[in-house]
Amino acid sequence: MITLGLFLPSLGSSIYNQYLWNRFEEEKLVIFRPWVEDGYPHIPHDPNNDIDTIEDFVRKSEEKIIRIKDPGLIAKTITELVSLQYKHRHLEYRCSYNWIGCLFSKTKIPKLNEALYVIRPRHIAKAQHSFCSQQAIIIQSILKGLNINYATIRVVWDDVNLVRRGHFFTIAFIGGGSYLMDSDLMPNITWSGNFANNLLTESKTETTFKAMYSKIINESDLPNNTYITASINNFNSYPASKGLMMQRIIEHSSWYGWIYLLIILLSQRIQINLFKRK
């Protein structure tokens, strides 16, 4: 009975996901959970319907920056392009797409409870809402397509109530300068490149972070002489490789687990028949 209970959802998921994939190119949001939030009021939402793939993002970025010489303006233009495309809201797959991931998402198991978060660039490109790390993946995919060096910035801090918080965005290295690209929150920064150095300097991290986000993040959610650290990682590399590997394993189990269960059932039946013959 337990085996049958696992067999049916997995078989159903496999069949239904074949149907979803056939519709995915026609209806962008068919595998995503819908969103209800309005995003941030200071960030306009004006998605370009011609953008549907990473290649579209790269092409549109090239069109916008082709005549721009100033490296800061290049970073600003790409950041604004991505910001207009998305509202702030974490992008997740529907439970029908990954039923085992759905079960994990309802737990408090670190990492596994994020099994439904969309981290494939080609899928995020089709959506119209996403949050900081997902938008960073899009920006980094664009920079990679434009042969611009980049890395991931991760800021972790404790707020006034000692609740641990975090934020992700991108640093781009253009024309000898370093530029912070945060399309999700669009912080208060100049495009001269000095914010990046100040944020990554330990003695200036908190004051720089507050200068960037104090008008966006609630004061109680900001660091206040508490723990804060800014780190730079994943130079010119996809920042969620481990998470994607875990997600693929869970998806594979959701879609094709019924095949393994069927093999187990058949093996058990064969063993029982051989035993009876003896």
C-alpha positions as CSV (number, residue, x, y, z in Angstrom):
1,M,0.0,0.0,0.0
2,I,2.9,2.4,0.9
3,T,4.6,1.5,-2.4
4,L,1.4,2.1,-4.4
5,G,0.9,5.4,-2.6
6,L,4.3,6.5,-3.9
7,F,3.8,5.0,-7.3
8,L,0.7,6.8,-8.3
9,P,1.8,10.4,-7.5
10,S,5.1,9.8,-9.4
11,L,3.3,8.3,-12.4
12,G,0.8,11.1,-12.4
13,S,3.6,13.7,-12.1
14,S,5.4,12.2,-15.0
15,I,2.4,12.2,-17.3
16,Y,1.2,15.7,-16.2
17,N,4.7,17.2,-16.6
18,Q,4.9,16.0,-20.2
19,Y,1.7,18.0,-20.7
20,L,3.2,21.0,-19.0
21,W,6.3,20.9,-21.1
22,N,4.2,20.8,-24.2
23,R,2.5,24.0,-23.1
24,F,5.5,25.8,-21.6
25,E,6.6,27.5,-24.8
26,E,3.1,28.7,-25.4
27,E,2.1,29.9,-21.9
28,K,5.1,31.2,-20.0
29,L,3.7,30.9,-16.5
30,V,2.1,27.5,-16.7
31,I,4.8,25.8,-14.5
32,F,5.1,28.8,-12.1
33,R,3.1,29.6,-9.0
34,P,1.2,32.9,-9.5
35,W,2.2,35.9,-7.5
36,V,0.0,38.4,-5.7
37,E,2.4,41.0,-4.4
38,D,2.7,44.4,-6.1
39,G,6.5,44.5,-5.9
40,Y,8.3,47.7,-4.7
41,P,6.5,51.0,-5.4
42,H,9.7,52.8,-6.4
43,I,10.5,50.2,-9.1
44,P,8.3,50.5,-12.3
45,H,7.2,47.2,-13.9
46,D,7.2,47.5,-17.7
47,P,8.2,44.1,-19.1
48,N,9.3,43.8,-22.7
49,N,7.2,41.1,-24.3
50,D,9.9,40.5,-26.9
51,I,12.2,39.1,-24.1
52,D,11.6,35.4,-23.6
53,T,15.0,33.9,-23.4
54,I,18.5,34.6,-22.2
55,E,19.5,35.2,-25.8
56,D,16.8,37.9,-26.0
57,F,18.2,39.6,-22.9
58,V,21.7,39.6,-24.4
59,R,20.5,40.9,-27.7
60,K,18.4,43.7,-26.2
61,S,21.3,44.7,-23.9
62,E,23.6,44.9,-26.9
63,E,21.2,47.1,-28.7
64,K,21.0,49.5,-25.7
65,I,24.7,49.7,-24.9
66,I,26.3,49.6,-28.3
67,R,27.0,53.3,-28.4
68,I,27.7,53.8,-24.7
69,K,31.3,54.4,-23.8
70,D,30.9,55.1,-20.0
71,P,31.3,51.7,-18.1
72,G,29.1,52.9,-15.3
73,L,26.3,53.7,-17.7
74,I,26.6,50.3,-19.3
75,A,26.1,48.7,-15.9
76,K,23.2,51.0,-15.1
77,T,21.5,50.3,-18.5
78,I,21.6,46.5,-18.1
79,T,20.4,46.8,-14.5
80,E,17.4,48.9,-15.5
81,L,16.5,46.5,-18.4
82,V,16.3,43.6,-16.0
83,S,14.6,45.6,-13.2
84,L,11.7,46.7,-15.6
85,Q,11.2,43.0,-16.5
86,Y,10.4,41.7,-13.0
87,K,8.3,42.4,-9.9
88,H,9.9,41.5,-6.6
89,R,8.5,38.1,-5.6
90,H,10.3,34.7,-5.3
91,L,9.6,32.6,-8.3
92,E,8.6,29.1,-7.6
93,Y,7.5,26.0,-9.6
94,R,3.9,24.7,-9.1
95,C,3.6,21.7,-6.9
96,S,2.2,19.8,-10.0
97,Y,5.6,20.3,-11.6
98,N,7.6,18.8,-8.7
99,W,5.5,17.1,-6.1
100,I,8.4,15.8,-4.0
101,G,9.9,19.3,-4.0
102,C,6.5,20.6,-2.9
103,L,6.6,18.3,0.2
104,F,10.1,19.5,1.0
105,S,9.0,23.1,0.6
106,K,6.6,22.7,3.5
107,T,9.3,21.6,5.9
108,K,12.0,23.6,7.7
109,I,14.9,21.6,6.3
110,P,17.5,24.1,5.1
111,K,18.1,24.1,1.4
112,L,15.5,21.3,0.8
113,N,12.7,23.7,1.7
114,E,13.8,25.8,-1.3
115,A,13.4,22.9,-3.8
116,L,10.7,24.8,-5.7
117,Y,12.7,28.0,-6.2
118,V,13.4,28.6,-9.9
119,I,17.1,28.8,-10.5
120,R,17.4,27.8,-14.2
121,P,18.3,31.0,-16.2
122,R,16.2,29.9,-19.2
123,H,13.1,29.5,-16.9
124,I,13.6,32.8,-15.0
125,A,13.8,34.5,-18.4
126,K,10.2,33.5,-19.1
127,A,8.7,34.9,-15.9
128,Q,7.7,38.4,-14.9
129,H,8.4,38.1,-11.2
130,S,11.5,37.0,-9.3
131,F,13.6,38.0,-6.3
132,C,17.2,39.0,-5.7
133,S,19.2,35.9,-6.3
134,Q,17.0,35.0,-9.3
135,Q,17.5,38.4,-10.9
136,A,21.2,38.1,-10.2
137,I,21.3,34.9,-12.2
138,I,19.7,36.8,-15.2
139,I,22.1,39.7,-14.9
140,Q,25.1,37.4,-14.7
141,S,23.8,35.4,-17.7
142,I,23.6,38.7,-19.7
143,L,27.1,39.7,-18.6
144,K,28.4,36.3,-19.6
145,G,26.8,36.7,-23.1
146,L,28.5,40.1,-23.4
147,N,31.9,38.7,-22.3
148,I,31.9,41.0,-19.2
149,N,33.5,39.7,-16.1
150,Y,31.3,39.5,-13.0
151,A,30.9,37.9,-9.6
152,T,28.2,37.4,-6.9
153,I,27.9,39.7,-3.9
154,R,26.3,38.2,-0.8
155,V,25.4,40.4,2.2
156,V,24.4,38.8,5.4
157,W,23.4,40.7,8.5
158,D,21.4,40.6,11.8
159,D,18.6,43.2,12.1
160,V,17.8,45.1,15.3
161,N,15.9,42.0,16.6
162,L,18.9,39.8,15.8
163,V,17.0,38.0,12.9
164,R,19.5,36.8,10.3
165,R,18.8,38.3,6.8
166,G,20.5,38.2,3.5
167,H,20.6,39.8,0.0
168,F,22.3,38.8,-3.3
169,F,23.3,40.9,-6.3
170,T,26.0,41.2,-8.9
171,I,29.3,43.1,-9.2
172,A,30.5,43.7,-12.8
173,F,34.0,44.6,-13.8
174,I,33.9,47.0,-16.8
175,G,36.6,49.2,-18.1
176,G,38.8,48.8,-15.0
177,G,35.9,49.7,-12.6
178,S,33.6,47.7,-10.3
179,Y,29.9,48.3,-10.5
180,L,27.1,47.0,-8.2
181,M,24.1,45.7,-10.2
182,D,21.0,45.2,-8.0
183,S,17.9,45.1,-10.3
184,D,15.7,43.7,-7.5
185,L,15.9,46.6,-5.1
186,M,17.5,49.3,-7.2
187,P,19.4,50.9,-4.3
188,N,20.5,54.4,-3.9
189,I,24.0,54.3,-5.6
190,T,26.0,56.3,-8.0
191,W,27.6,54.6,-11.0
192,S,31.1,55.9,-10.4
193,G,32.2,52.5,-9.0
194,N,33.1,53.6,-5.5
195,F,30.2,51.9,-3.8
196,A,31.6,48.4,-4.6
197,N,34.9,49.1,-2.9
198,N,33.3,50.7,0.2
199,L,30.8,47.8,0.6
200,L,33.5,45.2,0.5
201,T,35.7,47.1,3.0
202,E,34.8,45.7,6.4
203,S,35.0,49.0,8.3
204,K,32.6,50.6,5.8
205,T,30.2,47.8,5.0
206,E,27.4,48.8,7.4
207,T,27.4,52.5,6.6
208,T,27.6,51.8,2.9
209,F,24.8,49.2,3.0
210,K,22.6,51.6,4.9
211,A,23.3,54.4,2.5
212,M,22.3,52.1,-0.3
213,Y,19.1,50.6,1.2
214,S,17.8,52.8,4.1
215,K,15.1,54.3,1.9
216,I,14.0,50.8,0.7
217,I,14.3,48.4,3.6
218,N,12.4,49.0,6.8
219,E,14.7,50.5,9.5
220,S,14.0,47.6,11.9
221,D,15.2,45.2,9.2
222,L,18.5,47.0,8.7
223,P,21.7,46.2,10.7
224,N,22.2,48.5,13.7
225,N,25.7,48.0,15.1
226,T,25.0,44.2,14.7
227,Y,26.6,41.5,12.6
228,I,27.1,42.3,8.9
229,T,29.4,40.9,6.3
230,A,29.7,41.3,2.5
231,S,31.4,38.6,0.5
232,I,32.3,38.2,-3.2
233,N,32.0,34.8,-4.7
234,N,31.5,32.8,-8.0
235,F,33.7,34.8,-10.3
236,N,32.4,34.3,-13.9
237,S,30.5,31.2,-12.8
238,Y,26.9,30.2,-12.2
239,P,26.2,30.8,-8.5
240,A,23.6,28.1,-7.8
241,S,25.3,24.9,-9.2
242,K,24.8,22.9,-6.0
243,G,21.2,24.0,-5.6
244,L,20.5,23.1,-9.3
245,M,22.1,19.6,-8.8
246,M,19.9,19.0,-5.8
247,Q,16.8,20.3,-7.6
248,R,17.4,18.0,-10.6
249,I,17.7,15.0,-8.4
250,I,14.4,15.8,-6.7
251,E,12.7,16.6,-10.0
252,H,14.0,13.3,-11.5
253,S,12.6,11.4,-8.5
254,S,9.2,13.2,-8.9
255,W,8.9,12.5,-12.6
256,Y,10.5,9.1,-13.0
257,G,10.4,7.6,-9.5
258,W,7.5,5.4,-10.7
259,I,9.8,3.6,-13.0
260,Y,12.1,2.6,-10.2
261,L,9.2,1.6,-8.0
262,L,7.8,-0.5,-10.8
263,I,11.2,-2.2,-11.2
264,I,11.2,-2.9,-7.4
265,L,7.7,-4.3,-7.5
266,L,8.5,-6.6,-10.4
267,S,11.7,-7.7,-8.8
268,Q,9.9,-8.6,-5.6
269,R,7.2,-10.5,-7.6
270,I,9.9,-12.5,-9.4
271,Q,11.7,-13.3,-6.1
272,I,8.4,-14.4,-4.5
273,N,7.6,-16.7,-7.5
274,L,11.1,-18.2,-7.5
275,F,10.8,-18.8,-3.7
276,K,7.4,-20.6,-4.1
277,R,8.9,-22.9,-6.8
278,K,11.6,-24.0,-4.4
